[in-house]
């Protein structure tokens, strides 16, 4: 079944780039199109065959407003943008719709967030740094094994970020290949590379959810009988109002941590290095002064924006960018577009690790749905890149980067590099 949307009626076809997986395989063209939308139709009504009609929100100010006004724009079980059949298929196959922090709203969202929030407070995340350092050293040392050539995305960024989140989770290293195949099949299922033997991406997604369920049911039983100091034990034994987490809520809690905890950051890492290779002066500056890595991580996250968008539902009529969004309508918040807004960022199409306005990025959302793992992601980016730069004397492209064709979470999936060691 094709995932390529088709415009209906008089819909401006430019709006389709926000939901077309293939469009994210050419980000230069993608950004050129959304730049036109920011100028000419920043709040655009989009109707596509098989999709719920939605308002495409492309300016920073409007995405900021939607995110801040969570009292008006609610998350629902369909907050991850997708065609209607994607969600209808869940019901047809007897699989409950996702109920993660992304899909929950209001008091119930706050309660579920509190289950793990202590793990992601700044002080707690700072305490993870020695473990992140150790894992980063392990993977940066692999540069010694690759004989001057590797795919930075698949050989370093993906397994490094996976190892970090799985170590926090408490998942053994022997199970990491399974977790990788499941997470890529869930978030990247629109990309043909991740389809494997499946002809239908929806079949792949539902199959992976069942595999997740089987794996985490076993993990839950173990952590309930033998709790440890890992995040899996926190979720397995989590309680709200004195009652254990529901089975569905617990399953999706595991899934969102396992998937969002590494896919997004690995795309940021590979996309960030890609830009550094295109800007040798900035690469040299980082190599000479590692203290620049903090702001560089911010710029990398602004530039790559791995989470492409979310759906939000208007609970009342609301004026946004001069357009009235009727109660009950859906808005799509485009983070890569907001992060290149000319009204907010100076020369936004220029990658600049010294950018003074990089902290205005919206890559992690805002307000009550601000990403729990934001601080972990920042630490992972600056740590791994720093360890790599400590080891290489020269580094350059060894082929063309490739982008994943997925409209929800995507980025540079292959980054062939050549290098010499110090």
N, C-alpha and C positions, 0 to 999 in steps of 0.2 A: 504494500500500500504506500503510495507516494505521500511524502510529508511536505511537498512543495505547495504552498498556498496559492490560490488563484483569486484575484481581485473580483469583487462583485460590484455591479452598478457603476457608479461614478467615482468609486474610491480612487484616490491618488495612488498609483502603483508604487510610488516611492516608499510608502508606508510598509510595504511587504518585506523590505529588507530587515525589519525588526523581528520577523518570525520565520524567515526562510533560512534553513540550515546552511545551504550552499553559499549564501551571501556572506557568512562569517568566515568563509575560506579565502576571501579577498578583502582584508580590512581597509586597505587604502581606498578602494572603490566604495566600501561601506561607509567610511567616514565622510567621503565626498558627498554621498547622498544625504546623510543625516545632517550635514552642515547646511544643505539647502533647506531641509525641513525646519531647522532652528530659525533660519531667516524668514522663511515664507509661510510655514504652517507648523508652528511649534506645538500646537494642540490639534492633532489631526485625527479625524474619524476614519477608522479603517474597518472595512468589511471584507472578509476573506472566506471563501468557501470552506465549510467545515470548522470554522473558528467562531468563537463568540465575538460579536462586534466590540471594538475597543477604541479608546482614545489614546493615541501615541503621544507620550509626553517626552520631549527631547531636550528642553532647556534646563539648565542647572536650577534656576530659581523655582521652576514648577515641580521638578523631581524632589527638590528640597521640601517644598510645601506639602506635597502628597505624603512624603515620609514623616514629616513633623506632625501633620494633622491625622494621626492614627485614630482620632475620635470620629473622623469623617470617612477616611479611606481604610477599609478593613481588609485584613487577610482572610482567606477562606481556604477550603480544601483544594481549590483550583488556583492557588496563588502562583504556582510554577506554570508559566505560559505554555499552553499546548492545545492542539486541536480537540474538538469535542469527542471524537472517537477514542482518543487516548484515555480519557476519563471514563467514557462509557464501557470501554474494554475491561476496566477494573471490575465493574459490577458484573459484567457478563462472565468473567472468569472467577467470580466469587472472592475477589480481593478487595479489602477495604481501602477507601481512598486515603492518601497520606494524611497523617496527623502529626506533623513535626512543629517545631517552633516557627517555621516558615508559614505553616498553614493555620496555626492557632491564633486567637485574638482575645483581647480583653483580659479579664481576671484569670481565665484558665491558662492563657499564654503566660501570664506573670508567674503563676504557680509552677508551671512546668519549667520555666526558665530558671527558677530558684533552685530546682533540683541539682543543677550542675554549675550554677553561677559562681560558687566559691572557687571552683577549679580554674576559672578564667579571669579572676580578679588580678590586677597588675602585680600585686605582691606574690601571688601564687605562680603566675606566669614567669616572673623573674626567677623564681626558684627552679624553673625547668631549664634555665640556660645551660647549666653544666651538662645535662643530658643531651640538649640540642647540639652543644659543642662537640660532644663525643660522637654523636651520629654524623654530624657534618664532617668531622675529621675522617671517619670511616669511609664516607662516600667520596670525599675529595681525594683520599689516598688511592681510590680506584683509577685516578688519572695515570698512575704509575703502571697500571695493567693494560691500558688501552693502546699503548704504543703510538701516542700522538694523534689518535683519531677516535672520536666517539660521537654519539648522538646525545648531546647534553640533556635533552628533554627526557628521553626514555632511559638513558643510562645513569643519570644523576638526579635530575629534578624530581621525577616521579617516584623512584624508590626512596629517595631521601625524605620527601614529605610524607610518604606512606609510612615509613619507619617511625617518624616522629609521632604521628597521630596514633599508630598502633601501639607504640610504647606507652603513651598516655592511657590508651584504652586497656592495655594489659593483654593484647592479642599476641601469641607467640610468633616469632619470625617465620616459622614453618608455614603459617597460615596466610602470610602476606600475599603470595601469588593469587590465592583465592579471593582475598579482599580486593586486589587490584582488578581482577577480571570482572568481579561483580560491580564495582563502582564505575568502571569505564562502560560497562554495559547498561548501567542505569542512567548516568548523566550524558554519555556520549553516544547513545544508541542511534542517533540520527546520522552519525558518521559511518560510512560503509566500512571503514577499517575495523570498527568495533563490533560489527555484526556477526563475525565468525561464521558458523554454519547456519545461522538463522536468516531466513529470507525476509522476515518481518520484524522490524525494530520493536514493535509492541510485544511480540512474542518473547523477544529477548528481555525486555524490561520485566515482564510478568514472571518469566522464568527466574530471573535474578532475584526478584523480591522473594520468591518462594525459597530460594537457596539462602538468602539472608535470614529468612525466618527460621529455617532449620538450624543454621549455624548459631544464631543468637539465642534460640530456645535452649540449646545445649549450654551455651555460655552462661545464660541466666541461671539455669539449674545449678551449675557449678558455683557461681558467685553467691547464690543465696545460701548454699550449704557451706561454702568456704570463702567468705568475703576477704578481700585483700585491700590494699591501699590504691587500687587503680580506678579509673573512671568507669569501667564496666561494672564494678561492684556498686558504685554510686547509683548507676541507672538500674541495675538489677534489684536493688533494695530501696529504690526511691519511693517516697510516700507523699501523698497530697491529702491534706485534711485527715491525716492518720490512716489513710487507705493506700494500699500498694498501687503503683502505676498500672493502668489497664494493659492488657497484653498487646493491643494494637499500638497504643501510645508508646509503650516501652520499645517495641520493635522499631517504630519509626524514629524514636530517639537515637537508637543505635545507628540506624541507617544514615541519618542526617549528619551525625558526628563522623562516621566512617567515610562518608563521601565528601561532604563539604570541607572536611578537615584536611584533605590533601589535593583533590582535583584543582581547586581554585588556586592554591598556593603554588603548585607545580606549574600551572599555566603562567602565573605571574613571574616565576623564576626564569622560565625559558623565554618568555616574551621580553623580560628585562634584559637578559644577556644578549638577545638578538639586537636590541636597540643600542646597547653598549658597543657591540661590534660594529654597528653602523656609525657610531660616534667615537672614534678612537681617542679623541682628546679627553672625553669624559671617562673612558675606560682607564686611561693613564692617570687621570686625577684620582680615581678611586684606588688604583694600585699604589699610588704615592701617599695617599692620605685616607686610611680606612675610616677615620672619623666622619667622612662624608657618606658612609653607607646608610646611616639613619635616614637622612633626607632622600638619598637615592632610592631607598625602599618605598618611600611615599610616592616618588615620581613614577616608579615602576608600577605601583598599584593604580595610580591615576591612569597611566598610559594603557595598561593591559585590561583593566576592568573585567576580570574573568567571568563574574556573574553578569550576564547581559541585561536581564530585566526581571521584573515581577509584575504580576497582576494585582490590582487593588480594586475593591468594590465601594462605590460611593453610597453612603448611607443617607445622604440628603443632597439636594441641589447645591452645587458649589461652583463658584466662578474661578476659573483657572486660566491664567494667561489671556484674559479677555473672552473666554469661551465658557458658557455654562455647561457643566457636566451634570446631566440629570441624575436624580436619585435612582440607584439600581444599575447604573452603567459601570463599565469596567475601564480602568486606565492602565496603561502599560508604562512603567517607569524605565527609561533607557539610560542605564548607568554609563556605558561608554560614550554616549552622546553628551550627557551632562558633564562628564569629565573633560570634554574638549570644548566647552562653551566659551566663546570669545568674550562674552560679557563678564566672565569670572577669572579666566586664566589668561595671562599675558602670552601671546604667541602660542596658543594651545597645541598646535600641530608640531611644535618643536619639543623634542625630548631633552630635558635639562635637569640633571641631578642636583643642581644648585637652585632649582626653582623655589622662590620664596612663598609662592601661593599653593604649593603642592598639598598642604594640609587641608585644603578645601575640597579634596576629593570626596566622592560619594560612593566609592567602591564597596564599602562595608554597610551601606544603608545609613539609617539615622533613627534616633528616637528609640522607642521600645523594641524595635526589631533590629537594632544595631548588632552586628555580627559578634557573637560571643568569642570567637576565635581570632579576632582582629590582631590582638597583641602577639599571639603565637605566630601568626602569619608574618608579621613584620620581623620578628626575631629570626624566623627561618630564612627569610630572604637575605637579610644582611649577614647572617652567620654563614650560610653556604657560599654565597658569593665571596665573602671575605676569605674563607678557607681556600677556595679555588684560586683567587688572585695571589695568595701566599705561595702557591705551588707552581704557577705558570710564569714563564718568562715572556712567551708570545702566545697569542690566541687569535683565531680568525675563523671565518666561515669555511666549511669544507663541502659546500653544496647549498642549495636553496632551502630556507626554512619552509615548513608546511604547517598550515593552520587546520584545526579540526572544523568539520562542517556540522556544527551544532548550535542551536539558537538560544539555549539556556545557559550552559556553562561551557566555555570554549577558549581556545587560545592557540599558541604555537605548540604543536604536538610533536614535531620533529625539528631538531636544530643540530645538524651535523657540523662539528667543529674540528679544526686541526690546531695543535698546540705544541709548544716545547716547554720543558720543565726547567725550573731554576737550578 
